[in-house]
Amino acid sequence: MPTVFSQIIRGERPGRLVWRDPVCAAFLDAYPLTDGHTLVVPVTEVDRWTDAPDDLMAHLWQVVGAVGRAQQVAFPSRRIGLMVMGYEIPHLHIHSFPTNRFADFDLAHKDRRPDPRRLDANASALRQALREAGYAAQVDAAQA
């Protein structure tokens, strides 16, 4: 059975996609730690990051870098936090999120009832920052 991430990538479930290319997609976390919290996920279902081929991991890190730099513009913060855990959903995903303090890494602080309008605004802001950074093709593919 496909993971919820595969279903979002294929458009079978709603998601606020901000990036799409043939290898991966990026979309806002439905229960964000901070504004702009984004997941970068390969199209191919891989459970553990240690099972992913090197070229896939290299591509994911390139996209995480682009997303992180755009997050810094759209959501000014001290740092961009990253986490690779894999306990929630058995599909490799990298969390990238603006952070101002170490406590922002605590998943117990996820917003379990986010305002959909705020999520939409966050997705728009991140898409705009990605476009301005030269990634319009990937943003447009995410919205197609």
N, CA, C and O atoms as CSV, one atom per row, in Angstrom:
chain,resi,resn,atom,element,x,y,z
A,1,MET,N,N,0.841,-1.178,0.000
A,1,MET,CA,C,0.000,0.000,0.000
A,1,MET,C,C,0.891,1.247,0.000
A,1,MET,O,O,1.844,1.326,0.775
A,2,PRO,N,N,0.585,2.217,-0.862
A,2,PRO,CA,C,1.416,3.417,-0.942
A,2,PRO,C,C,1.337,4.242,0.352
A,2,PRO,O,O,0.318,4.249,1.043
A,3,THR,N,N,2.433,4.930,0.655
A,3,THR,CA,C,2.437,5.783,1.838
A,3,THR,C,C,1.617,7.042,1.573
A,3,THR,O,O,1.309,7.370,0.427
A,4,VAL,N,N,1.274,7.735,2.644
A,4,VAL,CA,C,0.547,8.998,2.518
A,4,VAL,C,C,1.380,9.993,1.712
A,4,VAL,O,O,0.820,10.821,0.993
A,5,PHE,N,N,2.703,9.927,1.821
A,5,PHE,CA,C,3.544,10.837,1.043
A,5,PHE,C,C,3.432,10.549,-0.449
A,5,PHE,O,O,3.356,11.480,-1.251
A,6,SER,N,N,3.420,9.279,-0.832
A,6,SER,CA,C,3.244,8.939,-2.247
A,6,SER,C,C,1.888,9.420,-2.746
A,6,SER,O,O,1.766,9.897,-3.874
A,7,GLN,N,N,0.889,9.293,-1.913
A,7,GLN,CA,C,-0.455,9.752,-2.290
A,7,GLN,C,C,-0.489,11.267,-2.476
A,7,GLN,O,O,-1.149,11.758,-3.392
A,8,ILE,N,N,0.208,12.011,-1.628
A,8,ILE,CA,C,0.283,13.466,-1.790
A,8,ILE,C,C,1.026,13.802,-3.076
A,8,ILE,O,O,0.571,14.644,-3.849
A,9,ILE,N,N,2.153,13.159,-3.313
A,9,ILE,CA,C,2.953,13.428,-4.507
A,9,ILE,C,C,2.154,13.146,-5.777
A,9,ILE,O,O,2.272,13.883,-6.756
A,10,ARG,N,N,1.343,12.090,-5.773
A,10,ARG,CA,C,0.535,11.743,-6.946
A,10,ARG,C,C,-0.764,12.542,-7.041
A,10,ARG,O,O,-1.512,12.381,-8.005
A,11,GLY,N,N,-1.043,13.394,-6.065
A,11,GLY,CA,C,-2.263,14.199,-6.093
A,11,GLY,C,C,-3.500,13.471,-5.620
A,11,GLY,O,O,-4.614,13.954,-5.822
A,12,GLU,N,N,-3.329,12.318,-4.996
A,12,GLU,CA,C,-4.460,11.545,-4.488
A,12,GLU,C,C,-4.937,12.049,-3.132
A,12,GLU,O,O,-6.058,11.758,-2.715
A,13,ARG,N,N,-4.094,12.798,-2.451
A,13,ARG,CA,C,-4.413,13.425,-1.163
A,13,ARG,C,C,-3.989,14.881,-1.252
A,13,ARG,O,O,-3.056,15.216,-1.982
A,14,PRO,N,N,-4.663,15.737,-0.519
A,14,PRO,CA,C,-4.256,17.148,-0.562
A,14,PRO,C,C,-2.900,17.366,0.092
A,14,PRO,O,O,-2.526,16.673,1.039
A,15,GLY,N,N,-2.196,18.319,-0.421
A,15,GLY,CA,C,-0.902,18.703,0.120
A,15,GLY,C,C,-0.518,20.061,-0.425
A,15,GLY,O,O,-0.921,20.424,-1.531
A,16,ARG,N,N,0.236,20.797,0.318
A,16,ARG,CA,C,0.687,22.124,-0.110
A,16,ARG,C,C,2.088,21.978,-0.693
A,16,ARG,O,O,3.085,22.268,-0.032
A,17,LEU,N,N,2.145,21.521,-1.947
A,17,LEU,CA,C,3.422,21.300,-2.612
A,17,LEU,C,C,4.076,22.623,-2.975
A,17,LEU,O,O,3.411,23.566,-3.402
A,18,VAL,N,N,5.386,22.677,-2.797
A,18,VAL,CA,C,6.152,23.868,-3.138
A,18,VAL,C,C,7.261,23.550,-4.141
A,18,VAL,O,O,7.859,24.464,-4.710
A,19,TRP,N,N,7.541,22.257,-4.364
A,19,TRP,CA,C,8.623,21.822,-5.265
A,19,TRP,C,C,8.241,20.478,-5.854
A,19,TRP,O,O,7.677,19.627,-5.167
A,20,ARG,N,N,8.551,20.291,-7.129
A,20,ARG,CA,C,8.344,18.989,-7.764
A,20,ARG,C,C,9.344,18.868,-8.879
A,20,ARG,O,O,9.469,19.761,-9.717
A,21,ASP,N,N,10.054,17.769,-8.890
A,21,ASP,CA,C,10.920,17.427,-10.008
A,21,ASP,C,C,10.792,15.920,-10.199
A,21,ASP,O,O,10.072,15.283,-9.430
A,22,PRO,N,N,11.440,15.331,-11.164
A,22,PRO,CA,C,11.265,13.900,-11.396
A,22,PRO,C,C,11.728,13.006,-10.237
A,22,PRO,O,O,11.313,11.850,-10.156
A,23,VAL,N,N,12.573,13.516,-9.347
A,23,VAL,CA,C,13.156,12.701,-8.286
A,23,VAL,C,C,12.467,12.894,-6.938
A,23,VAL,O,O,12.351,11.946,-6.161
A,24,CYS,N,N,12.008,14.117,-6.655
A,24,CYS,CA,C,11.437,14.374,-5.336
A,24,CYS,C,C,10.389,15.469,-5.376
A,24,CYS,O,O,10.187,16.145,-6.385
A,25,ALA,N,N,9.735,15.613,-4.245
A,25,ALA,CA,C,8.760,16.683,-4.048
A,25,ALA,C,C,8.989,17.270,-2.665
A,25,ALA,O,O,9.544,16.615,-1.783
A,26,ALA,N,N,8.556,18.509,-2.486
A,26,ALA,CA,C,8.601,19.148,-1.177
A,26,ALA,C,C,7.235,19.764,-0.916
A,26,ALA,O,O,6.636,20.395,-1.787
A,27,PHE,N,N,6.764,19.563,0.303
A,27,PHE,CA,C,5.461,20.111,0.676
A,27,PHE,C,C,5.451,20.460,2.150
A,27,PHE,O,O,6.223,19.920,2.943
A,28,LEU,N,N,4.566,21.369,2.498
A,28,LEU,CA,C,4.486,21.781,3.892
A,28,LEU,C,C,4.017,20.634,4.765
A,28,LEU,O,O,3.161,19.841,4.371
A,29,ASP,N,N,4.591,20.560,5.959
A,29,ASP,CA,C,4.145,19.583,6.949
A,29,ASP,C,C,2.744,19.981,7.388
A,29,ASP,O,O,2.493,21.153,7.669
A,30,ALA,N,N,1.838,19.027,7.449
A,30,ALA,CA,C,0.458,19.309,7.852
A,30,ALA,C,C,0.358,19.726,9.307
A,30,ALA,O,O,-0.608,20.376,9.706
A,31,TYR,N,N,1.354,19.356,10.102
A,31,TYR,CA,C,1.395,19.701,11.530
A,31,TYR,C,C,2.761,20.326,11.820
A,31,TYR,O,O,3.649,19.667,12.360
A,32,PRO,N,N,2.923,21.595,11.460
A,32,PRO,CA,C,4.251,22.204,11.490
A,32,PRO,C,C,4.794,22.503,12.885
A,32,PRO,O,O,4.054,22.778,13.829
A,33,LEU,N,N,6.114,22.437,12.965
A,33,LEU,CA,C,6.817,22.895,14.165
A,33,LEU,C,C,6.878,24.421,14.173
A,33,LEU,O,O,6.706,25.054,15.215
A,34,THR,N,N,7.123,25.000,13.001
A,34,THR,CA,C,7.199,26.452,12.830
A,34,THR,C,C,6.612,26.788,11.469
A,34,THR,O,O,6.401,25.903,10.641
A,35,ASP,N,N,6.348,28.076,11.239
A,35,ASP,CA,C,5.869,28.494,9.917
A,35,ASP,C,C,6.893,28.104,8.864
A,35,ASP,O,O,8.092,28.321,9.042
A,36,GLY,N,N,6.419,27.528,7.769
A,36,GLY,CA,C,7.294,27.137,6.672
A,36,GLY,C,C,7.891,25.747,6.778
A,36,GLY,O,O,8.668,25.346,5.912
A,37,HIS,N,N,7.543,24.994,7.831
A,37,HIS,CA,C,8.062,23.625,8.017
A,37,HIS,C,C,7.715,22.797,6.776
A,37,HIS,O,O,6.546,22.645,6.420
A,38,THR,N,N,8.732,22.277,6.142
A,38,THR,CA,C,8.598,21.584,4.857
A,38,THR,C,C,9.241,20.208,4.924
A,38,THR,O,O,10.238,20.005,5.617
A,39,LEU,N,N,8.654,19.266,4.194
A,39,LEU,CA,C,9.207,17.922,4.055
A,39,LEU,C,C,9.722,17.763,2.626
A,39,LEU,O,O,9.021,18.103,1.673
A,40,VAL,N,N,10.922,17.255,2.475
A,40,VAL,CA,C,11.483,16.929,1.159
A,40,VAL,C,C,11.482,15.405,1.081
A,40,VAL,O,O,12.086,14.725,1.910
A,41,VAL,N,N,10.785,14.880,0.057
A,41,VAL,CA,C,10.466,13.456,-0.011
A,41,VAL,C,C,10.780,12.910,-1.408
A,41,VAL,O,O,10.388,13.519,-2.404
A,42,PRO,N,N,11.472,11.785,-1.498
A,42,PRO,CA,C,11.702,11.208,-2.828
A,42,PRO,C,C,10.406,10.638,-3.403
A,42,PRO,O,O,9.534,10.180,-2.665
A,43,VAL,N,N,10.295,10.672,-4.714
A,43,VAL,CA,C,9.134,10.072,-5.381
A,43,VAL,C,C,9.127,8.568,-5.139
A,43,VAL,O,O,8.077,7.981,-4.880
A,44,THR,N,N,10.283,7.957,-5.222
A,44,THR,CA,C,10.419,6.528,-4.966
A,44,THR,C,C,10.321,6.273,-3.474
A,44,THR,O,O,10.981,6.948,-2.684
A,45,GLU,N,N,9.515,5.316,-3.084
A,45,GLU,CA,C,9.381,4.991,-1.669
A,45,GLU,C,C,10.621,4.239,-1.191
A,45,GLU,O,O,10.926,3.139,-1.652
A,46,VAL,N,N,11.312,4.861,-0.267
A,46,VAL,CA,C,12.475,4.276,0.403
A,46,VAL,C,C,12.194,4.436,1.887
A,46,VAL,O,O,11.911,5.545,2.338
A,47,ASP,N,N,12.264,3.372,2.645
A,47,ASP,CA,C,11.930,3.445,4.067
A,47,ASP,C,C,13.008,4.186,4.851
A,47,ASP,O,O,12.724,5.215,5.462
A,48,ARG,N,N,14.221,3.687,4.843
A,48,ARG,CA,C,15.306,4.261,5.642
A,48,ARG,C,C,16.268,5.039,4.754
A,48,ARG,O,O,16.571,4.624,3.636
A,49,TRP,N,N,16.743,6.174,5.266
A,49,TRP,CA,C,17.662,6.961,4.457
A,49,TRP,C,C,18.939,6.178,4.166
A,49,TRP,O,O,19.596,6.419,3.154
A,50,THR,N,N,19.291,5.249,5.038
A,50,THR,CA,C,20.501,4.457,4.829
A,50,THR,C,C,20.332,3.459,3.682
A,50,THR,O,O,21.319,2.897,3.208
A,51,ASP,N,N,19.108,3.234,3.235
A,51,ASP,CA,C,18.850,2.351,2.096
A,51,ASP,C,C,18.803,3.111,0.769
A,51,ASP,O,O,18.742,2.496,-0.295
A,52,ALA,N,N,18.830,4.429,0.828
A,52,ALA,CA,C,18.730,5.239,-0.387
A,52,ALA,C,C,20.064,5.255,-1.129
A,52,ALA,O,O,21.119,5.351,-0.503
A,53,PRO,N,N,20.025,5.164,-2.450
A,53,PRO,CA,C,21.260,5.265,-3.228
A,53,PRO,C,C,21.905,6.645,-3.044
A,53,PRO,O,O,21.221,7.630,-2.767
A,54,ASP,N,N,23.206,6.696,-3.201
A,54,ASP,CA,C,23.939,7.943,-3.002
A,54,ASP,C,C,23.438,9.076,-3.894
A,54,ASP,O,O,23.344,10.221,-3.453
A,55,ASP,N,N,23.115,8.754,-5.159
A,55,ASP,CA,C,22.668,9.816,-6.059
A,55,ASP,C,C,21.317,10.388,-5.618
A,55,ASP,O,O,21.073,11.583,-5.785
A,56,LEU,N,N,20.447,9.562,-5.063
A,56,LEU,CA,C,19.177,10.056,-4.544
A,56,LEU,C,C,19.420,10.972,-3.345
A,56,LEU,O,O,18.843,12.057,-3.269
A,57,MET,N,N,20.263,10.547,-2.418
A,57,MET,CA,C,20.548,11.372,-1.244
A,57,MET,C,C,21.195,12.690,-1.659
A,57,MET,O,O,20.883,13.735,-1.088
A,58,ALA,N,N,22.081,12.657,-2.632
A,58,ALA,CA,C,22.722,13.889,-3.097
A,58,ALA,C,C,21.672,14.854,-3.656
A,58,ALA,O,O,21.717,16.053,-3.381
A,59,HIS,N,N,20.735,14.329,-4.435
A,59,HIS,CA,C,19.681,15.181,-4.989
A,59,HIS,C,C,18.790,15.749,-3.876
A,59,HIS,O,O,18.463,16.936,-3.884
A,60,LEU,N,N,18.404,14.902,-2.927
A,60,LEU,CA,C,17.564,15.379,-1.827
A,60,LEU,C,C,18.256,16.507,-1.065
A,60,LEU,O,O,17.616,17.500,-0.720
A,61,TRP,N,N,19.554,16.367,-0.799
A,61,TRP,CA,C,20.274,17.408,-0.071
A,61,TRP,C,C,20.376,18.685,-0.888
A,61,TRP,O,O,20.360,19.776,-0.319
A,62,GLN,N,N,20.480,18.576,-2.214
A,62,GLN,CA,C,20.484,19.782,-3.050
A,62,GLN,C,C,19.143,20.509,-2.932
A,62,GLN,O,O,19.099,21.733,-2.815
A,63,VAL,N,N,18.065,19.748,-2.963
A,63,VAL,CA,C,16.733,20.357,-2.849
A,63,VAL,C,C,16.522,20.914,-1.448
A,63,VAL,O,O,15.970,22.003,-1.294
A,64,VAL,N,N,16.952,20.183,-0.427
A,64,VAL,CA,C,16.851,20.696,0.946
A,64,VAL,C,C,17.606,22.022,1.059
A,64,VAL,O,O,17.139,22.940,1.734
A,65,GLY,N,N,18.743,22.131,0.420
A,65,GLY,CA,C,19.491,23.386,0.435
A,65,GLY,C,C,18.715,24.522,-0.208
A,65,GLY,O,O,18.652,25.622,0.341
A,66,ALA,N,N,18.124,24.264,-1.366
A,66,ALA,CA,C,17.328,25.294,-2.044
A,66,ALA,C,C,16.132,25.702,-1.188
A,66,ALA,O,O,15.843,26.889,-1.038
A,67,VAL,N,N,15.440,24.711,-0.630
A,67,VAL,CA,C,14.281,24.995,0.223
A,67,VAL,C,C,14.716,25.771,1.466
A,67,VAL,O,O,14.068,26.746,1.846
A,68,GLY,N,N,15.802,25.345,2.094
A,68,GLY,CA,C,16.279,26.008,3.301
A,68,GLY,C,C,16.652,27.466,3.060
A,68,GLY,O,O,16.330,28.335,3.871
A,69,ARG,N,N,17.329,27.732,1.949
A,69,ARG,CA,C,17.678,29.120,1.636
A,69,ARG,C,C,16.419,29.946,1.376
A,69,ARG,O,O,16.355,31.112,1.765
A,70,ALA,N,N,15.425,29.356,0.726
A,70,ALA,CA,C,14.164,30.060,0.484
A,70,ALA,C,C,13.398,30.272,1.796
A,70,ALA,O,O,12.773,31.314,1.990
A,71,GLN,N,N,13.448,29.292,2.685
A,71,GLN,CA,C,12.805,29.453,3.990
A,71,GLN,C,C,13.436,30.613,4.754
A,71,GLN,O,O,12.736,31.373,5.423
A,72,GLN,N,N,14.750,30.750,4.657
A,72,GLN,CA,C,15.446,31.829,5.361
A,72,GLN,C,C,14.960,33.188,4.877
A,72,GLN,O,O,14.883,34.135,5.660
A,73,VAL,N,N,14.632,33.289,3.590
A,73,VAL,CA,C,14.113,34.537,3.023
A,73,VAL,C,C,12.651,34.743,3.439
A,73,VAL,O,O,12.275,35.823,3.893
A,74,ALA,N,N,11.844,33.713,3.282
A,74,ALA,CA,C,10.404,33.839,3.535
A,74,ALA,C,C,10.060,33.893,5.022
A,74,ALA,O,O,9.076,34.520,5.414
A,75,PHE,N,N,10.870,33.238,5.843
A,75,PHE,CA,C,10.609,33.141,7.286
A,75,PHE,C,C,11.917,33.412,8.036
A,75,PHE,O,O,12.532,32.483,8.559
A,76,PRO,N,N,12.341,34.669,8.091
A,76,PRO,CA,C,13.630,34.972,8.727
A,76,PRO,C,C,13.744,34.329,10.112
A,76,PRO,O,O,12.839,34.424,10.941
A,77,SER,N,N,14.873,33.679,10.331
A,77,SER,CA,C,15.099,32.958,11.582
A,77,SER,C,C,16.604,32.829,11.802
A,77,SER,O,O,17.402,33.116,10.909
A,78,ARG,N,N,16.972,32.396,12.994
A,78,ARG,CA,C,18.398,32.240,13.319
A,78,ARG,C,C,19.030,31.104,12.528
A,78,ARG,O,O,20.178,31.200,12.093
A,79,ARG,N,N,18.274,30.030,12.346
A,79,ARG,CA,C,18.773,28.832,11.658
A,79,ARG,C,C,17.644,28.183,10.862
A,79,ARG,O,O,16.468,28.514,11.013
A,80,ILE,N,N,18.052,27.248,10.013
A,80,ILE,CA,C,17.100,26.336,9.382
A,80,ILE,C,C,17.425,24.964,9.947
A,80,ILE,O,O,18.513,24.432,9.728
A,81,GLY,N,N,16.479,24.400,10.670
A,81,GLY,CA,C,16.678,23.099,11.288
A,81,GLY,C,C,16.406,21.972,10.308
A,81,GLY,O,O,15.588,22.104,9.398
A,82,LEU,N,N,17.099,20.872,10.506
A,82,LEU,CA,C,16.905,19.681,9.675
A,82,LEU,C,C,16.789,18.465,10.576
A,82,LEU,O,O,17.485,18.351,11.585
A,83,MET,N,N,15.892,17.551,10.194
A,83,MET,CA,C,15.768,16.273,10.891
A,83,MET,C,C,15.439,15.188,9.870
A,83,MET,O,O,14.651,15.403,8.950
A,84,VAL,N,N,16.046,14.035,10.045
A,84,VAL,CA,C,15.725,12.837,9.280
A,84,VAL,C,C,15.447,11.770,10.324
A,84,VAL,O,O,16.360,11.315,11.013
A,85,MET,N,N,14.182,11.369,10.441
A,85,MET,CA,C,13.842,10.412,11.499
A,85,MET,C,C,13.222,9.141,10.925
A,85,MET,O,O,13.798,8.060,11.046
A,86,GLY,N,N,12.069,9.265,10.309
A,86,GLY,CA,C,11.463,8.113,9.675
A,86,GLY,C,C,10.581,7.254,10.541
A,86,GLY,O,O,10.198,6.158,10.130
A,87,TYR,N,N,10.246,7.717,11.730
A,87,TYR,CA,C,9.375,6.915,12.587
A,87,TYR,C,C,7.897,7.127,12.270
A,87,TYR,O,O,7.097,6.201,12.405
A,88,GLU,N,N,7.534,8.320,11.856
A,88,GLU,CA,C,6.128,8.627,11.641
A,88,GLU,C,C,5.543,7.916,10.424
A,88,GLU,O,O,4.457,7.340,10.491
A,89,ILE,N,N,6.267,7.960,9.321
A,89,ILE,CA,C,5.807,7.380,8.053
A,89,ILE,C,C,6.998,6.667,7.428
A,89,ILE,O,O,8.074,7.255,7.319
A,90,PRO,N,N,6.831,5.407,7.012
A,90,PRO,CA,C,7.959,4.641,6.471
A,90,PRO,C,C,8.315,5.017,5.032
A,90,PRO,O,O,8.324,4.174,4.135
A,91,HIS,N,N,8.604,6.294,4.838
A,91,HIS,CA,C,8.978,6.820,3.532
A,91,HIS,C,C,9.977,7.939,3.825
A,91,HIS,O,O,9.623,8.944,4.442
A,92,LEU,N,N,11.193,7.769,3.395
A,92,LEU,CA,C,12.253,8.739,3.636
A,92,LEU,C,C,11.738,10.162,3.455
A,92,LEU,O,O,11.108,10.480,2.446
A,93,HIS,N,N,12.008,11.006,4.431
A,93,HIS,CA,C,11.666,12.421,4.326
A,93,HIS,C,C,12.575,13.235,5.220
A,93,HIS,O,O,12.963,12.810,6.308
A,94,ILE,N,N,12.901,14.411,4.731
A,94,ILE,CA,C,13.773,15.319,5.468
A,94,ILE,C,C,12.943,16.525,5.886
A,94,ILE,O,O,12.362,17.213,5.046
A,95,HIS,N,N,12.893,16.772,7.190
A,95,HIS,CA,C,12.205,17.944,7.732
A,95,HIS,C,C,13.144,19.136,7.614
A,95,HIS,O,O,14.303,19.051,8.018
A,96,SER,N,N,12.662,20.237,7.069
A,96,SER,CA,C,13.414,21.488,7.012
A,96,SER,C,C,12.497,22.572,7.556
A,96,SER,O,O,11.372,22.735,7.084
A,97,PHE,N,N,12.982,23.320,8.558
A,97,PHE,CA,C,12.088,24.298,9.187
A,97,PHE,C,C,12.876,25.460,9.788
A,97,PHE,O,O,13.964,25.270,10.332
A,98,PRO,N,N,12.313,26.665,9.683
A,98,PRO,CA,C,12.932,27.814,10.326
A,98,PRO,C,C,12.924,27.625,11.843
A,98,PRO,O,O,11.940,27.149,12.409
A,99,THR,N,N,14.018,27.999,12.493
A,99,THR,CA,C,14.109,27.816,13.935
A,99,THR,C,C,14.872,28.962,14.579
A,99,THR,O,O,15.828,29.495,14.016
A,100,ASN,N,N,14.428,29.321,15.764
A,100,ASN,CA,C,15.099,30.348,16.542
A,100,ASN,C,C,15.625,29.832,17.865
A,100,ASN,O,O,16.309,30.553,18.591
A,101,ARG,N,N,15.306,28.573,18.182
A,101,ARG,CA,C,15.733,28.015,19.466
A,101,ARG,C,C,15.730,26.498,19.377
A,101,ARG,O,O,15.027,25.917,18.551
A,102,PHE,N,N,16.502,25.874,20.211
A,102,PHE,CA,C,16.626,24.421,20.202
A,102,PHE,C,C,15.285,23.738,20.472
A,102,PHE,O,O,15.034,22.650,19.952
A,103,ALA,N,N,14.425,24.356,21.273
A,103,ALA,CA,C,13.122,23.769,21.599
A,103,ALA,C,C,12.248,23.584,20.360
A,103,ALA,O,O,11.303,22.795,20.389
A,104,ASP,N,N,12.547,24.302,19.264
A,104,ASP,CA,C,11.768,24.139,18.029
A,104,ASP,C,C,11.905,22.738,17.443
A,104,ASP,O,O,11.111,22.357,16.582
A,105,PHE,N,N,12.897,21.959,17.890
A,105,PHE,CA,C,13.106,20.604,17.384
A,105,PHE,C,C,12.226,19.566,18.085
A,105,PHE,O,O,12.230,18.399,17.694
A,106,ASP,N,N,11.493,19.958,19.087
A,106,ASP,CA,C,10.679,19.036,19.877
A,106,ASP,C,C,9.346,18.765,19.173
A,106,ASP,O,O,8.499,19.653,19.078
A,107,LEU,N,N,9.168,17.546,18.687
A,107,LEU,CA,C,7.944,17.201,17.957
A,107,LEU,C,C,6.694,17.306,18.810
A,107,LEU,O,O,5.587,17.358,18.273
A,108,ALA,N,N,6.843,17.338,20.111
A,108,ALA,CA,C,5.683,17.533,20.983
A,108,ALA,C,C,5.094,18.929,20.795
A,108,ALA,O,O,3.958,19.182,21.196
A,109,HIS,N,N,5.867,19.841,20.183
A,109,HIS,CA,C,5.392,21.205,19.957
A,109,HIS,C,C,4.771,21.400,18.581
A,109,HIS,O,O,4.474,22.529,18.192
A,110,LYS,N,N,4.572,20.313,17.839
A,110,LYS,CA,C,3.932,20.449,16.534
A,110,LYS,C,C,2.529,21.035,16.709
A,110,LYS,O,O,1.834,20.734,17.679
A,111,ASP,N,N,2.135,21.856,15.774
A,111,ASP,CA,C,0.795,22.443,15.793
A,111,ASP,C,C,-0.187,21.397,15.262
A,111,ASP,O,O,-0.211,21.128,14.061
A,112,ARG,N,N,-0.976,20.821,16.122
A,112,ARG,CA,C,-1.909,19.759,15.736
A,112,ARG,C,C,-3.200,20.284,15.128
A,112,ARG,O,O,-4.000,19.510,14.602
A,113,ARG,N,N,-3.410,21.606,15.197
A,113,ARG,CA,C,-4.617,22.205,14.623
A,113,ARG,C,C,-4.261,23.508,13.909
A,113,ARG,O,O,-4.756,24.573,14.278
A,114,PRO,N,N,-3.412,23.430,12.899
A,114,PRO,CA,C,-2.990,24.668,12.234
A,114,PRO,C,C,-4.136,25.299,11.442
A,114,PRO,O,O,-5.013,24.603,10.930
A,115,ASP,N,N,-4.110,26.592,11.356
A,115,ASP,CA,C,-5.088,27.342,10.566
A,115,ASP,C,C,-4.777,27.103,9.079
A,115,ASP,O,O,-3.679,27.429,8.627
A,116,PRO,N,N,-5.710,26.547,8.324
A,116,PRO,CA,C,-5.451,26.277,6.895
A,116,PRO,C,C,-5.065,27.538,6.119
A,116,PRO,O,O,-4.264,27.462,5.188
A,117,ARG,N,N,-5.616,28.684,6.484
A,117,ARG,CA,C,-5.254,29.929,5.790
A,117,ARG,C,C,-3.798,30.287,6.046
A,117,ARG,O,O,-3.112,30.799,5.162
A,118,ARG,N,N,-3.334,30.016,7.250
A,118,ARG,CA,C,-1.929,30.295,7.561
A,118,ARG,C,C,-1.021,29.345,6.782
A,118,ARG,O,O,0.009,29.767,6.257
A,119,LEU,N,N,-1.394,28.069,6.702
A,119,LEU,CA,C,-0.608,27.121,5.910
A,119,LEU,C,C,-0.568,27.539,4.446
A,119,LEU,O,O,0.482,27.470,3.807
A,120,ASP,N,N,-1.717,27.975,3.908
A,120,ASP,CA,C,-1.761,28.438,2.516
A,120,ASP,C,C,-0.839,29.640,2.321
A,120,ASP,O,O,-0.103,29.713,1.337
A,121,ALA,N,N,-0.885,30.580,3.264
A,121,ALA,CA,C,-0.024,31.764,3.176
A,121,ALA,C,C,1.449,31.372,3.264
A,121,ALA,O,O,2.282,31.922,2.544
A,122,ASN,N,N,1.770,30.429,4.139
A,122,ASN,CA,C,3.155,29.964,4.262
A,122,ASN,C,C,3.625,29.302,2.974
A,122,ASN,O,O,4.751,29.525,2.532
A,123,ALA,N,N,2.752,28.482,2.369
A,123,ALA,CA,C,3.117,27.835,1.106
A,123,ALA,C,C,3.344,28.880,0.021
A,123,ALA,O,O,4.293,28.772,-0.756
A,124,SER,N,N,2.484,29.885,-0.037
A,124,SER,CA,C,2.647,30.949,-1.041
A,124,SER,C,C,3.955,31.701,-0.839
A,124,SER,O,O,4.666,31.986,-1.802
A,125,ALA,N,N,4.271,32.021,0.406
A,125,ALA,CA,C,5.512,32.747,0.694
A,125,ALA,C,C,6.740,31.922,0.307
A,125,ALA,O,O,7.701,32.455,-0.249
A,126,LEU,N,N,6.704,30.639,0.598
A,126,LEU,CA,C,7.843,29.785,0.263
A,126,LEU,C,C,7.959,29.603,-1.249
A,126,LEU,O,O,9.062,29.627,-1.795
A,127,ARG,N,N,6.824,29.421,-1.924
A,127,ARG,CA,C,6.868,29.312,-3.392
A,127,ARG,C,C,7.466,30.565,-4.015
A,127,ARG,O,O,8.279,30.482,-4.936
A,128,GLN,N,N,7.057,31.739,-3.503
A,128,GLN,CA,C,7.578,32.997,-4.037
A,128,GLN,C,C,9.080,33.095,-3.829
A,128,GLN,O,O,9.806,33.495,-4.739
A,129,ALA,N,N,9.553,32.736,-2.649
A,129,ALA,CA,C,10.989,32.783,-2.383
A,129,ALA,C,C,11.745,31.808,-3.287
A,129,ALA,O,O,12.839,32.119,-3.757
A,130,LEU,N,N,11.168,30.636,-3.531
A,130,LEU,CA,C,11.800,29.670,-4.439
A,130,LEU,C,C,11.824,30.208,-5.866
A,130,LEU,O,O,12.827,30.061,-6.565
A,131,ARG,N,N,10.734,30.827,-6.304
A,131,ARG,CA,C,10.711,31.418,-7.652
A,131,ARG,C,C,11.801,32.485,-7.783
A,131,ARG,O,O,12.547,32.518,-8.762
A,132,GLU,N,N,11.873,33.356,-6.773
A,132,GLU,CA,C,12.866,34.434,-6.816
A,132,GLU,C,C,14.294,33.898,-6.801
A,132,GLU,O,O,15.214,34.570,-7.265
A,133,ALA,N,N,14.480,32.702,-6.277
A,133,ALA,CA,C,15.809,32.078,-6.252
A,133,ALA,C,C,16.111,31.317,-7.542
A,133,ALA,O,O,17.179,30.719,-7.673
A,134,GLY,N,N,15.183,31.337,-8.489
A,134,GLY,CA,C,15.435,30.702,-9.786
A,134,GLY,C,C,14.837,29.320,-9.966
A,134,GLY,O,O,15.220,28.596,-10.886
A,135,TYR,N,N,13.903,28.941,-9.101
A,135,TYR,CA,C,13.318,27.602,-9.171
A,135,TYR,C,C,11.857,27.611,-9.621
A,135,TYR,O,O,11.062,26.786,-9.170
A,136,ALA,N,N,11.508,28.528,-10.496
A,136,ALA,CA,C,10.118,28.641,-10.947
A,136,ALA,C,C,9.623,27.343,-11.596
A,136,ALA,O,O,8.471,26.957,-11.397
A,137,ALA,N,N,10.471,26.676,-12.359
A,137,ALA,CA,C,10.042,25.443,-13.039
A,137,ALA,C,C,9.625,24.379,-12.030
A,137,ALA,O,O,8.627,23.689,-12.240
A,138,GLN,N,N,10.372,24.235,-10.939
A,138,GLN,CA,C,10.042,23.234,-9.931
A,138,GLN,C,C,8.792,23.638,-9.137
A,138,GLN,O,O,7.987,22.785,-8.764
A,139,VAL,N,N,8.637,24.932,-8.885
A,139,VAL,CA,C,7.442,25.417,-8.188
A,139,VAL,C,C,6.217,25.217,-9.072
A,139,VAL,O,O,5.184,24.732,-8.608
A,140,ASP,N,N,6.331,25.590,-10.346
A,140,ASP,CA,C,5.212,25.433,-11.267
A,140,ASP,C,C,4.830,23.967,-11.447
A,140,ASP,O,O,3.649,23.641,-11.558
A,141,ALA,N,N,5.829,23.082,-11.477
A,141,ALA,CA,C,5.545,21.649,-11.592
A,141,ALA,C,C,4.805,21.154,-10.355
A,141,ALA,O,O,3.969,20.256,-10.454
A,142,ALA,N,N,5.101,21.726,-9.200
A,142,ALA,CA,C,4.443,21.324,-7.952
A,142,ALA,C,C,2.974,21.725,-7.955
A,142,ALA,O,O,2.142,21.062,-7.336
A,143,GLN,N,N,2.659,22.804,-8.649
A,143,GLN,CA,C,1.286,23.308,-8.659
A,143,GLN,C,C,0.477,22.771,-9.838
A,143,GLN,O,O,-0.726,23.018,-9.926
A,144,ALA,N,N,1.120,22.046,-10.734
A,144,ALA,CA,C,0.408,21.534,-11.919
A,144,ALA,C,C,-0.544,20.408,-11.563
A,144,ALA,O,O,-1.218,19.869,-12.441
